Amino acid sequence: MPESTAPLHWAARKERGSFIGIKLTAIAVRVLGRRTVAPVIRLIVLYFFCTGRDARRHVREYQRRLASWSGRADLFPRTRSVFAQYLAFGECMLDRFDVWRGKLRLSSIDMDDPDGVRNALLSGGRGQLLVCTHLGNLDVCRAMAEVGEGVALNVLMHLPDAAHFNRLLGESGDRRLRLMHVGDLDTSTMLDLSQRLDRGEWIAIAGDRVPEHGGRTVDTDFLGASASFPQGPWLMAAMLRCPVNVVCCLKLAGRYRIHLRRFDDAAGWERGRRDAIVPAIVARYAAWLGERCLDAPLQWFNFHAYWHGTNGASDAR
């Protein structure tokens, strides 16, 4: 039988590497220092680059679409630029170790917050929803806890997708951060989240990963082609009737910049119009995400098939 060309869902792919290896790397960073360990990380990245044909193809597809959509010829993919995106991921891994060790301080973060979202974090009122992205450093949630001077964050994510990283994150002992599996959301969990919002806690969830089993999605234009985005974050906001903010954390000129935007207030969404409102909101989110990709083109860390009908593209070298 011919091999199927259907893409394997991102959540069904086993996490490459082992917990022991990641834990040893974290210990090495703590004992030997980041500068000493950085060359080892580059070798590990080189290994994954050489052995990950599908991921290389997906990175190349992303770079091609970003270049075509933006009209920037300098962004068209070459082997060097594809490898550079892998190296950027390795750099992000080192930064994540720094976050877990408490090395990322407010003084090392620049804030782009024209709507005053941070003030809402510090106000002590009802909590809100942060829709995150896999563009940049996902541990922005830890940085947000620092910026918010101890605000409690409930991070909804697909825990099995990065089990090793999440286990290590759990060992860091930060009680301000509560990890929850998105597959465990039910009526009682939603009630619990609503009560946490009432207590001033915040909720963070990624808006750029489709659910693994039967979750609702919407197709929208992203970088000039149709891609599926989850409806979950926006339906959750509608049920919790809370303000929605978008956030990403990019590394620019050696410093992290947190981009915060007030996006919408789900309390004003009419129940009977949600089927029309959600696709429009997702389209706005995808447009915002595309603009942020241009801010840091190599920091797109979705190494899987993203657009419809692109899995058969060749891995040109």
N, C-alpha and C positions, 0 to 999 in steps of 0.2 A: 504494500500500500504506500502511496506517496505520503511524504511527511506533511502534516497539517501546517498551513501558513498562518493560522489564527494566533494572535498574540497571547501569551500567557499573562493573566492579570497580574498587576504589579504586586498585589498582596500575596499571590501564590508562589512567588519566587522566594526561595530560601535565602536568608541573610548569609552573605559570603563572609568567611572568616569565623573565628571562634571567640567565645567570651574570654577564655584564658588569654588568647593573643591580644585582645583589646585591653584586658586588665593589665597584662604585662607592659603594654605600651604606655598605659596611663601611669603605672608605677615608674617606668623609665623616664617619662617626662618630669615627674615629680622629683626623682632622685638625681637624674643627670642633667636636667634642664632641656628646655625646648630646642635650643640651638643644636645640641648634641643629637637629639632624636630625629630632627627634621630630615637628614639624609636617609634614614631608615624608612621614614614615611614615604619619601619619594620613590624608594625602591619598591615598596608595597604597592604604591599607586601604579608604577610601571608594570608590575605583575598583573594587576587587574585590568589595565589598559590592553595588555597583550593577549590576555585570555578571555576578555569579555567582548566578543564580536557583536552580539546583539546590542549591548550598551553603547558601543562605539557608533553603531549605525543610528541609534536613537539620538545620540548627541549631535551627530552630523546633520540629521534631519532638523533638529531644533535650530542649529546654527544657520542652516540654509533658509529656513522659514523666517527667522529673525532678520536675516540680511535682505531677503526679498520684500518683506513687509515694511521694513524701515527705509529701503532704498540705499542702504549703506553697503557698498561693494566690499569694504574692508572686513565685513563680518562673515563673508562666505567661507564655508568650512574648508580647512586644509588639515592634513594630519597633525601639523604642529598645533593648530588652534583646538582640535579635538583633545589632544593630550593636555593642552593648557587648561582645559575645563576639568580634567581629572586632577591635575595639580592643584587647582583651586579648591577642589573637594578635599584633597589632603590637607591643605592649609586650614580649611574649615574644621577638619577633625582635630587638628592641634588646638585651634581656638576653643573647641568644645571641651577639651581637656582643661584648658585654662578656666573656662566657665565653671566646670565642676570643682575645680580647686579654689574657687573664689578669687581668681586673679583678674576677672573682668570687673572693673570698677566704673562708677558713674563718670569719673573724670576721663575715662578712655572712650566714652560714647558721645557722639554728636546726635542731637535731637532735631528732627524735621517734623514739627508738630504745629502747623499753622492754625489748627482748629481747637487747640487746647485740650487734647485728649488726656495728656498727663495730668492736667489740673483736675480732671474728673477722677483719675486714679487716686489723687491725694485728698479729694474732697470728703471722703467718708460716706458718700451717699450710696444709693443702690448700685450694685455692680453692673457691668456691661459685657458685651461679647466682643472678643478680638478674633477676627478671621485672619489667619496666618497663611504662609505660603512656603513651599520648598525652594523658593528663590532666596538665596542667602543662607544665613545661619538660623536653623530652626530653634536653637536654644535661646533665641530672642526672648522667649518666655521667662527664662531665668534672669536675663538682663532687665526685663520689665519688672520682675519682682524686686530687683535692686533699685530701679528707678522709682518704683512706687513705695519705697521705704517700708517694705514688709507686707505689701498687699498679698492676700492669698489668691493663688491662681489654680484653677481646675483645668488641666490640659487634656482635651479629648483627642485621642489618636489611635491609630491601628497598632497596638502594642506588639503583636507578633512580628510585624514587618521589620522592626529593629530591636529584637528582643535583647541582644547583647548590650547595645547602647543603653536601652532603657533599664536593664538590670544594674548596670554600672551607675546610671543616673540615680536609681533608687538607693544605692549604697552611699551616695554623697550625703544623705541625711537632711536635706533641706525640707523642712516641714511646711514651708510656704507653698510648695509645689505638690499638687495632687494629680497623679496620672490616672486616666480612666480610658478604658477600651471603648471605642465608638460602637462596637458591636453589642455592648451591654446596655444600651439605652432602652429603657422601658418606662412605663408610666411612673413607677416609684422613683426611678432615677431622675426623671424630668422634674418631679415634685421636689426632690432633694436639691437639684440644681437651682430651681426657683427660690428655694429657701436660702441657698447660699448667696444668690444674687441679693436677696433682701438683707443679708448680713454684710453686704459690701464686698463680697468676693467677686472675682472676675472669671470668665470662662474663655479659653482659647481653643480654637479648632482650625484645622487647615481647610482651605477652600479650593484646593487644586488637586485633590486625589479622589477618584471615584470610589464608591463603596464596593466591597468584594462580592457581597451576596444580596442581590435584589434591591439595592437601594435606589432611590429615585435620582435620576440625572437629567440634565438638560444640555442639548447641543448648542453651542454658540461659536461665533467666530473668535479665533485666537491666533494671532500672528498670520492672518490671512487665510485660514482654513478652519474647517469644522472640528471641534474637539468637545469631549464630554466633560462636564463639570458637575460636582455633586450639588443637589438641592438641600442636603441635610443641614448645613450651617444656617441657611436662610429660613428653612422651615422651623428649626430650633428657635431662632430669634423670634419668629412669629408666635410660637407657642409660649415663649417666655416673656414676650412683649417688652423687649429691652432694646436700648440703642445698640447699633452695630458699628464697629470700627474695623478698618483694615490696617494691617501692620506687616512690615518686612524689615529685615535687618541686613544691610549690605556692607561689605568692607570696601571702602573707597580711600585710596591713598594711605593705606596702612591703618586706618581708623574705622571703627564701626559707626554707621549712621542708621538710626532707627527712624523709619518713615511711618508716621502715624496719621491717619485721616479719619475724620468723622464721616461715615458712609451713609447711614440711614437710621431711622428710628422705627423699629418694627411695631411699636405700640400704635402707630398710625396706619398700619396696613389693615384694610378692611378684609374680614375673613372670606367674603365671597369673591374677592378679587385676587387672592393669593396665586391662583394658577396663572394669572397674567403678570402679576408683580414679580414673582420669582425669576422667570426668564429674563426680564429686563434688568433685574439686579445682578444676575449672573453675567449678563453681557457687559454691564458696567465694571464688574470685578475683573473680567478677562481683559478689558481695555486698560484698566489700571495696571494689571499685572504685566501686560505687554510693554507699557511705558517704563516700568521698573526694570524689566529685562534689559532695556537699552541703557539703563544706568550702570548695570554690572552684567554684561552679556555672558561672562564665563561662570557666573554663580547660579546657573539654573541646574539644580541637583535632582531632577527627575530623569533617571537613567532607564526609562522604559518607553514603550510605544505610547504616544500621546494623541496623535491625530488619526482620524479615520482613514483607512485605506492606505497606510504608509508602511505596513510591516514588511512588505516584500522588497523594500529599497535595498540596493546593493551597498556593501561596505567598501566604497571606493577608497583607494589609497593614493 
